[in-house]
Amino acid sequence: MRTQKNATTDDRPLELEHPGHDGDEPPRRVGWGQRVGVYAVVVAIVLLVLAIGSLHPSPHHDDVRPPPPSGGPAPGPQPGQAGLRLVTLDGKIDEALHLPADAWMADLSPDGRRVAFLTWSTSVGVCGGCGDHIRLAIVPIDRTSGAFLYLGRGGGGLRRLNDPAWSPDGTRIAFSAARGGNTDIYVATVGRRLGFGFGFSAPTLRVTTDPAVDDAPAWSPDGSTIYYDNLGSAPADENGTSRTEEIWSVPATGGTPWRLTWNSMPDARPDVGPDGDVAYSRDGVLYTMGGLGGGQFPLLTPNVIRGTDPRWSPDGQSIAFLLPAGSQRAVFSDRVVGDADLPLHEVAVVDLRSSAVTGLGDQVAGDANPVSWIARRPALLVTAYRVGPS
C-alpha cells in the first residue's frame, strides 16, 4: 500500500506595519475618499468577525442550551427519526441533545465536551458554500449550534464521509471518505486557533491508499496508530460486509499498514481499549485480540456474545455494543443516509468482571452508529431510534 505524506502550511500571522508620526510634522488631512475607504474596511471587519464567531464559537464560551419548549421534558427522537441522547447504564434517559434530527455516526470527544457527527442540515452553524452532500459538524454538548469542519488542504473533493472518531487528546478526527474511486482513512486536525476565537482544520492527511474500501477508524490509546477494517477483494453484501473484510492498523501520520486478521470471515469495526487490546466483530460475534493481532479469542460470558460495534469503557472493565434486534427495521421520515431502511440494533453492555450482559432498552438504526462512553460517569451517548409511523 502506498502512503502520502502530510502537507504543511505557513501559520505565521500577518503583521501590520504602523507608520510613526514625527512631532515636528503637522498631521496630514484625511480626504473624504480615504475616510469612506476606512469606514468600509471597518464595517467589513465587523461583519467578518460576527460571521466567524457564529461559525466557530469559542469552546470556552459560557453558553448553555435554551430550555425545552413549553417547559416540558427535553424532546427525544420523534417516530421514524433518530436522536442523540445521554443514557445511564440502567437505561434511564439522562438528557436529550437538541441537535438536528439527522445527526448520524456521532462520536463524543474524550473530555465529554464536544460531539462530532454527520448531518445534511445547515442549521448547526454558518455554512458558506454548502453543497448537497453530508457534512461533518462539531457542537459543544451543552449547545444547539457549533461549526462545520472545513477540511484543509488535502480535504477538497471528499465525499461520502463516514465514521468520525476523535483522537485520545481531542485534537484530531479520523474518518473515512471517498475521492474518485477510492474510500480511504483521513485525519483532520481540529481546533487550531487563528484569532477572533475561531478555528480551522489543518491540512487533511490521507493515511491509507488501498483500492479496497477502508473504514471504521479507531485510535490507539497514545494516538500513534489507527485501526480500521479493509473490505478486501470480495464485493460487499447487502449488509455492507465482505468475507475478505479484515482488521488493519496504520500509523496515524501515514506509513505502512499492518494486517492483523487473516481468515475467510468478515472482521469489522474495531475499537481499542485503554490497555491496547482490540475488540471487533467477527462474522457477528464479538472478539478481542492484542494490539499486534495476537491472541484472537471470542468474548465469553460464558457463552459467545453476538453483536457489533464494541466500545471499551474508559476503565477497560466494560464493553458496550450493538445487538441485532431480530427482523425489526428502521424506516426514516427524513433524509439521513442513502439507505432509509436499516435493521435495528439494541444497545447492550457487558461487564467483563462479572460477565453480566445488560440491555439498555435503546434501539439504534443500522450497525454504523456505535455508542460513546461519557467521561467520568457511567453513561453513554446513543443515537437512539424511535419506532413509529414515518
RODO-2510 file (C-alpha; in nm, 4 decimals, decimal comma):
residues 390
     n   res          X          Y          Z
     1     m     0,0000     0,0000     0,0000
     2     r     0,1221     0,3449    -0,0825
     3     t     0,1017     0,6357     0,1588
     4     q     0,1032     1,0086     0,1161
     5     k     0,2899     1,2438     0,3452
     6     n     0,1143     1,5292     0,5197
     7     a     0,1421     1,8748     0,3710
     8     t     0,2469     2,1722     0,5824
     9     t     0,1325     2,5292     0,5885
    10     d     0,2812     2,8583     0,6989
    11     d     0,0921     2,9554     1,0156
    12     r     0,2739     3,2855     1,0728
    13     p     0,0244     3,5651     1,1484
    14     l     0,0064     3,8673     0,9291
    15     e     0,1877     4,1691     1,0758
    16     l     0,0534     4,5147     1,0004
    17     e     0,3088     4,7939     0,9938
    18     h     0,2014     5,1231     1,1536
    19     p     0,3935     5,4295     1,0266
    20     g     0,5235     5,6521     1,3022
    21     h     0,4424     6,0254     1,3418
    22     d     0,7115     6,2889     1,3571
    23     g     0,6156     6,5540     1,6181
    24     d     0,7589     6,8324     1,4014
    25     e     0,5473     6,7338     1,1056
    26     p     0,1870     6,8606     1,1058
    27     p    -0,0728     6,5894     1,0793
    28     r    -0,1958     6,5254     0,7277
    29     r    -0,5617     6,5818     0,6496
    30     v    -0,7570     6,2742     0,5519
    31     g    -0,9634     6,3224     0,2404
    32     w    -1,3271     6,2182     0,2018
    33     g    -1,2382     5,9269    -0,0240
    34     q    -0,9888     5,7968     0,2290
    35     r    -1,2433     5,8244     0,5120
    36     v    -1,5013     5,6294     0,3106
    37     g    -1,2427     5,3591     0,2432
    38     v    -1,1553     5,3332     0,6131
    39     y    -1,5236     5,3094     0,7119
    40     a    -1,5808     5,0364     0,4526
    41     v    -1,2868     4,8341     0,5840
    42     v    -1,4092     4,8678     0,9455
    43     v    -1,7616     4,7547     0,8516
    44     a    -1,6225     4,4600     0,6565
    45     i    -1,4066     4,3538     0,9510
    46     v    -1,7015     4,3742     1,1927
    47     l    -1,9188     4,1634     0,9622
    48     l    -1,6380     3,9136     0,9200
    49     v    -1,5894     3,8814     1,2965
    50     l    -1,9623     3,8283     1,3514
    51     a    -1,9812     3,5633     1,0809
    52     i    -1,6720     3,3842     1,2042
    53     g    -1,7900     3,3960     1,5638
    54     s    -2,1104     3,2182     1,4685
    55     l    -1,9179     2,9711     1,2570
    56     h    -1,6640     2,8694     1,5200
    57     p    -1,7681     2,9846     1,8674
    58     s    -1,5028     2,9577     2,1354
    59     p    -1,5273     2,6255     2,3197
    60     h    -1,4918     2,8124     2,6496
    61     h    -1,7813     3,0497     2,5890
    62     d    -2,0239     3,0364     2,8795
    63     d    -2,3296     2,9474     2,6768
    64     v    -2,5989     2,6953     2,7612
    65     r    -2,8751     2,5258     2,5701
    66     p    -3,2119     2,7040     2,5740
    67     p    -3,4823     2,5395     2,7858
    68     p    -3,7070     2,2787     2,6212
    69     p    -4,0241     2,4127     2,4554
    70     s    -4,3150     2,4865     2,6906
    71     g    -4,1057     2,3960     2,9941
    72     g    -4,1602     2,0240     2,9321
    73     p    -3,9016     1,7471     2,9265
    74     a    -3,6270     1,7506     2,6705
    75     p    -3,7688     1,6033     2,3489
    76     g    -3,6378     1,2689     2,2289
    77     p    -3,6484     1,1396     1,8733
    78     q    -3,9837     1,1610     1,7000
    79     p    -4,1420     0,8487     1,5478
    80     g    -3,9428     0,7465     1,2439
    81     q    -3,6398     0,9531     1,3467
    82     a    -3,3111     0,9156     1,5270
    83     g    -3,1981     1,1454     1,8072
    84     l    -2,8864     1,1863     2,0202
    85     r    -2,9286     1,1433     2,3936
    86     l    -2,7322     1,0533     2,7044
    87     v    -2,8397     0,7254     2,8633
    88     t    -2,7283     0,5865     3,2005
    89     l    -2,6316     0,2210     3,2365
    90     d    -2,9666     0,1404     3,3969
    91     g    -3,1415     0,2525     3,0781
    92     k    -3,2677     0,5899     3,2011
    93     i    -3,2556     0,8912     2,9709
    94     d    -3,0246     1,1400     3,1362
    95     e    -3,0507     1,4116     2,8724
    96     a    -3,1631     1,4597     2,5123
    97     l    -2,9419     1,6740     2,2909
    98     h    -3,1089     1,9423     2,0814
    99     l    -2,9294     1,8645     1,7567
   100     p    -3,0553     1,8021     1,4015
   101     a    -3,2846     1,5017     1,3693
   102     d    -3,0498     1,3532     1,1105
   103     a    -2,7366     1,3671     1,3312
   104     w    -2,5569     1,0485     1,2318
   105     m    -2,2489     0,8472     1,3358
   106     a    -2,1901     1,0655     1,6416
   107     d    -1,8690     1,0418     1,8445
   108     l    -1,8076     1,2176     2,1759
   109     s    -1,4724     1,3837     2,2403
   110     p    -1,2612     1,2219     2,5145
   111     d    -1,3263     1,5105     2,7551
   112     g    -1,7016     1,4755     2,7001
   113     r    -1,7447     1,8369     2,5857
   114     r    -1,7943     1,8123     2,2076
   115     v    -1,9886     1,5882     1,9738
   116     a    -1,8723     1,5222     1,6180
   117     f    -2,1391     1,3916     1,3824
   118     l    -2,2524     1,3844     1,0201
   119     t    -2,5543     1,5808     0,9022
   120     w    -2,7276     1,7120     0,5927
   121     s    -2,8687     2,0007     0,7944
   122     t    -2,7232     2,3518     0,7600
   123     s    -2,8674     2,4705     1,0941
   124     v    -2,5633     2,3853     1,3057
   125     g    -2,3675     2,6944     1,2028
   126     v    -2,2728     2,9228     0,9166
   127     c    -2,2306     2,7016     0,6126
   128     g    -2,0869     2,9133     0,3347
   129     g    -2,0980     2,7375     0,0003
   130     c    -2,2598     2,4221     0,1372
   131     g    -2,3390     2,1828    -0,1418
   132     d    -2,5873     1,8987    -0,1474
   133     h    -2,3794     1,6499     0,0490
   134     i    -2,3342     1,5312     0,4045
   135     r    -2,1049     1,7383     0,6285
   136     l    -1,9030     1,6855     0,9445
   137     a    -2,0192     1,9040     1,2335
   138     i    -1,8739     1,9668     1,5796
   139     v    -2,1018     2,1003     1,8541
   140     p    -2,0383     2,1523     2,2282
   141     i    -2,2551     1,9083     2,4182
   142     d    -2,4362     2,1873     2,6049
   143     r    -2,5322     2,3881     2,2927
   144     t    -2,7516     2,3687     1,9871
   145     s    -2,5007     2,5193     1,7431
   146     g    -2,1336     2,4862     1,6666
   147     a    -1,9355     2,4618     1,3465
   148     f    -1,8880     2,2598     1,0339
   149     l    -1,5374     2,1257     0,9973
   150     y    -1,3887     2,2868     0,6876
   151     l    -1,1225     2,0417     0,5761
   152     g    -0,7847     2,1935     0,4967
   153     r    -0,5568     2,1291     0,2006
   154     g    -0,5873     1,7646     0,1011
   155     g    -0,9538     1,7536     0,2062
   156     g    -1,1070     1,9095    -0,1035
   157     g    -1,3269     1,6900    -0,3166
   158     l    -1,4007     1,4353    -0,0430
   159     r    -1,7469     1,2780    -0,0472
   160     r    -1,9384     1,0146     0,1488
   161     l    -1,7782     1,0948     0,4843
   162     n    -1,8261     0,8178     0,7415
   163     d    -1,7267     0,7077     1,0913
   164     p    -1,5740     1,0211     1,2516
   165     a    -1,3573     0,9266     1,5503
   166     w    -1,1849     1,1638     1,7951
   167     s    -0,8204     1,1097     1,8817
   168     p    -0,7445     1,0439     2,2514
   169     d    -0,6167     1,4008     2,3019
   170     g    -0,9183     1,5572     2,1268
   171     t    -0,7115     1,7432     1,8651
   172     r    -0,7759     1,5252     1,5591
   173     i    -1,0623     1,3419     1,3923
   174     a    -1,0141     1,0326     1,1789
   175     f    -1,2829     0,9438     0,9263
   176     s    -1,3347     0,7537     0,6040
   177     a    -1,4199     0,9343     0,2827
   178     a    -1,4335     0,8761    -0,0899
   179     r    -1,2351     1,0575    -0,3542
   180     g    -1,2601     0,9311    -0,7078
   181     g    -1,2976     0,5553    -0,6886
   182     n    -1,1188     0,5099    -0,3536
   183     t    -1,2556     0,5101     0,0022
   184     d    -0,9723     0,5674     0,2483
   185     i    -0,8953     0,6810     0,6031
   186     y    -0,8218     1,0519     0,6526
   187     v    -0,7172     1,2558     0,9563
   188     a    -0,8023     1,6237     1,0114
   189     t    -0,6617     1,8396     1,2906
   190     v    -0,9291     2,0481     1,4632
   191     g    -0,9309     2,3441     1,6963
   192     r    -0,6364     2,5358     1,5511
   193     r    -0,6879     2,8945     1,6696
   194     l    -0,6029     3,1768     1,4320
   195     g    -0,7567     3,4737     1,6099
   196     f    -1,1098     3,6100     1,6628
   197     g    -1,1788     3,2901     1,8640
   198     f    -1,2384     3,0667     1,5623
   199     g    -1,0644     2,7529     1,4391
   200     f    -0,9998     2,5782     1,1110
   201     s    -0,8923     2,2310     1,0117
   202     a    -0,5244     2,1946     0,9373
   203     p    -0,4305     2,0185     0,6113
   204     t    -0,6175     1,6882     0,5899
   205     l    -0,3910     1,3824     0,5804
   206     r    -0,4763     1,0716     0,3803
   207     v    -0,3342     0,7765     0,5733
   208     t    -0,4476     0,4790     0,3583
   209     t    -0,4426     0,4335    -0,0189
   210     d    -0,5609     0,0760    -0,0738
   211     p    -0,8026     0,0371    -0,3687
   212     a    -1,0410    -0,1612    -0,1451
   213     v    -1,2717     0,0241     0,0947
   214     d    -1,1105     0,1357     0,4239
   215     d    -1,3460     0,2500     0,7002
   216     a    -1,4380     0,2392     1,0716
   217     p    -1,1195     0,4019     1,2130
   218     a    -1,0299     0,3677     1,5826
   219     w    -0,7349     0,5203     1,7699
   220     s    -0,4742     0,3545     1,9890
   221     p    -0,4617     0,4975     2,3457
   222     d    -0,1484     0,7016     2,2704
   223     g    -0,2861     0,8404     1,9419
   224     s     0,0009     0,6984     1,7356
   225     t    -0,1914     0,4286     1,5475
   226     i    -0,5257     0,3977     1,3716
   227     y    -0,7029     0,0615     1,3492
   228     y    -0,9624     0,0115     1,0749
   229     d    -1,1252    -0,2511     0,8572
   230     n    -1,0497    -0,3123     0,4909
   231     l    -1,3213    -0,4716     0,2779
   232     g    -1,0769    -0,6717     0,0683
   233     s    -1,1322    -0,8068    -0,2810
   234     a    -1,4734    -0,9730    -0,2404
   235     p    -1,7753    -0,7472    -0,3018
   236     a    -1,9841    -0,6320    -0,0070
   237     d    -2,3176    -0,7979     0,0599
   238     e    -2,6462    -0,6189     0,1347
   239     n    -2,5254    -0,5516     0,4915
   240     g    -2,2044    -0,3867     0,3703
   241     t    -1,9761    -0,6724     0,4830
   242     s    -1,7427    -0,8980     0,2855
   243     r    -1,5863    -1,2387     0,3546
   244     t    -1,2474    -1,0768     0,2803
   245     e    -1,3007    -0,7937     0,5322
   246     e    -1,0095    -0,7798     0,7785
   247     i    -0,8698    -0,5576     1,0558
   248     w    -0,5612    -0,3493     0,9772
   249     s    -0,3587    -0,0796     1,1518
   250     v    -0,1558     0,2129     1,0173
   251     p     0,0499     0,4925     1,1771
   252     a    -0,1725     0,7962     1,2356
   253     t     0,0747     1,0121     1,0422
   254     g     0,0808     0,7745     0,7470
   255     g     0,3058     0,4790     0,6786
   256     t     0,2982     0,1081     0,6041
   257     p    -0,0296    -0,0626     0,7037
   258     w    -0,0191    -0,3833     0,9096
   259     r    -0,2725    -0,6623     0,8682
   260     l    -0,3950    -0,8114     1,1978
   261     t    -0,6558    -1,0733     1,0990
   262     w    -0,6364    -1,3481     0,8350
   263     n    -0,9448    -1,5634     0,7759
   264     s    -1,2426    -1,6173     0,5469
   265     m    -1,4944    -1,4423     0,7739
   266     p    -1,5678    -1,0689     0,7951
   267     d    -1,3748    -0,8923     1,0729
   268     a    -1,5108    -0,5431     1,1195
   269     r    -1,5497    -0,2229     1,3189
   270     p    -1,2637    -0,2343     1,5731
   271     d    -1,2205    -0,0391     1,8952
   272     v    -0,9120    -0,0163     2,1172
   273     g    -0,9225    -0,0432     2,4964
   274     p    -0,7122     0,1588     2,7424
   275     d    -0,4587    -0,1274     2,7650
   276     g    -0,4214    -0,1508     2,3859
   277     d    -0,6357    -0,4618     2,3309
   278     v    -0,8657    -0,4528     2,0280
   279     a    -1,2335    -0,5528     2,0311
   280     y    -1,4077    -0,6200     1,6998
   281     s    -1,6847    -0,8193     1,5362
   282     r    -1,6053    -1,1452     1,3525
   283     d    -1,8986    -1,2675     1,1482
   284     g    -2,1398    -1,1253     1,4062
   285     v    -1,9534    -1,2475     1,7172
   286     l    -1,7530    -1,0160     1,9448
   287     y    -1,3799    -1,0948     1,9571
   288     t    -1,0762    -0,9438     2,1266
   289     m    -0,7067    -0,9552     2,0365
   290     g    -0,3784    -0,7863     2,1191
   291     g    -0,2719    -0,4645     1,9526
   292     l    -0,0443    -0,6521     1,7102
   293     g    -0,3039    -0,9148     1,6214
   294     g    -0,2103    -1,1936     1,8639
   295     g    -0,4464    -1,3833     2,0947
   296     q    -0,7667    -1,3683     1,8891
   297     f    -1,0490    -1,5103     2,1021
   298     p    -1,4278    -1,4699     2,1184
   299     l    -1,5563    -1,2675     2,4116
   300     l    -1,7008    -1,5265     2,6506
   301     t    -1,9502    -1,4600     2,9303
   302     p    -1,9510    -1,7755     2,9446
   303     n    -2,1167    -1,8017     2,6009
   304     v    -2,0093    -1,6088     2,2951
   305     i    -2,1705    -1,2683     2,2508
   306     r    -2,3272    -1,1801     1,9211
   307     g    -2,3072    -0,8130     1,8271
   308     t    -2,1150    -0,5408     1,6532
   309     d    -1,9568    -0,2003     1,7172
   310     p    -1,7878    -0,2813     2,0501
   311     r    -1,6782     0,0208     2,2542
   312     w    -1,4484    -0,0125     2,5566
   313     s    -1,5339     0,1805     2,8721
   314     p    -1,2665     0,4305     2,9856
   315     d    -1,1641     0,1971     3,2717
   316     g    -1,1472    -0,1083     3,0447
   317     q    -1,3913    -0,3021     3,2656
   318     s    -1,6921    -0,2996     3,0315
   319     i    -1,7716    -0,3106     2,6609
   320     a    -2,0832    -0,1537     2,5103
   321     f    -2,2033    -0,2983     2,1813
   322     l    -2,4967    -0,3220     1,9413
   323     l    -2,7075    -0,6368     1,9412
   324     p    -2,9204    -0,7215     1,6323
   325     a    -3,2891    -0,6804     1,7150
   326     g    -3,4327    -0,9610     1,5036
   327     s    -3,6216    -0,8614     1,1932
   328     q    -3,7142    -0,5099     1,3088
   329     r    -3,6269    -0,2328     1,0662
   330     a    -3,5787     0,1438     1,0913
   331     v    -3,7668     0,3472     0,8323
   332     f    -3,6735     0,7145     0,8258
   333     s    -3,9035     1,0055     0,7556
   334     d    -3,6077     1,2395     0,6944
   335     r    -3,3145     1,2063     0,4593
   336     v    -3,0351     1,0659     0,6736
   337     v    -2,8484     0,8000     0,4809
   338     g    -2,8655     0,6605     0,1315
   339     d    -3,0497     0,3529     0,2607
   340     a    -3,3582     0,4696     0,4540
   341     d    -3,4454     0,1127     0,5592
   342     l    -3,1975    -0,0280     0,8106
   343     p    -3,2008    -0,3135     1,0629
   344     l    -3,2487    -0,2146     1,4249
   345     h    -2,9918    -0,2943     1,6949
   346     e    -3,0275    -0,2813     2,0723
   347     v    -2,7673    -0,1174     2,2960
   348     a    -2,6129    -0,3552     2,5491
   349     v    -2,3186    -0,3537     2,7922
   350     v    -2,1117    -0,6499     2,9130
   351     d    -1,9306    -0,6220     3,2467
   352     l    -1,6005    -0,8030     3,1927
   353     r    -1,5610    -0,8730     3,5660
   354     s    -1,8981    -1,0371     3,6302
   355     s    -1,9766    -1,1464     3,2703
   356     a    -2,3208    -0,9870     3,3126
   357     v    -2,4830    -0,8507     2,9964
   358     t    -2,7317    -0,5656     3,0406
   359     g    -2,9652    -0,4322     2,7741
   360     l    -3,0309    -0,0579     2,7984
   361     g    -3,3588    -0,0632     2,6070
   362     d    -3,2482     0,1857     2,3432
   363     q    -3,2508     0,0924     1,9772
   364     v    -3,0104     0,2144     1,7100
   365     a    -3,0596     0,2133     1,3332
   366     g    -2,8039     0,0108     1,1414
   367     d    -2,4639    -0,1044     1,2611
   368     a    -2,2818     0,2230     1,1924
   369     n    -2,3993     0,4195     1,4973
   370     p    -2,1796     0,2996     1,7834
   371     v    -2,2261     0,4488     2,1282
   372     s    -1,9715     0,6716     2,3044
   373     w    -1,8869     0,6469     2,6731
   374     i    -1,9261     0,9630     2,8809
   375     a    -1,6051     1,0636     3,0543
   376     r    -1,6044     1,0278     3,4335
   377     r    -1,9538     0,8848     3,4734
   378     p    -2,1320     0,5604     3,3759
   379     a    -2,3412     0,6810     3,0822
   380     l    -2,3454     0,6540     2,7044
   381     l    -2,4141     0,8844     2,4111
   382     v    -2,6662     0,6963     2,1959
   383     t    -2,8101     0,7726     1,8512
   384     a    -3,1475     0,6367     1,9566
   385     y    -3,4179     0,5473     1,7059
   386     r    -3,7838     0,5701     1,7997
   387     v    -4,0064     0,3161     1,6302
   388     g    -4,3246     0,4660     1,4876
   389     p    -4,5001     0,5838     1,1744
   390     s    -4,2916     0,7826     0,9310
***
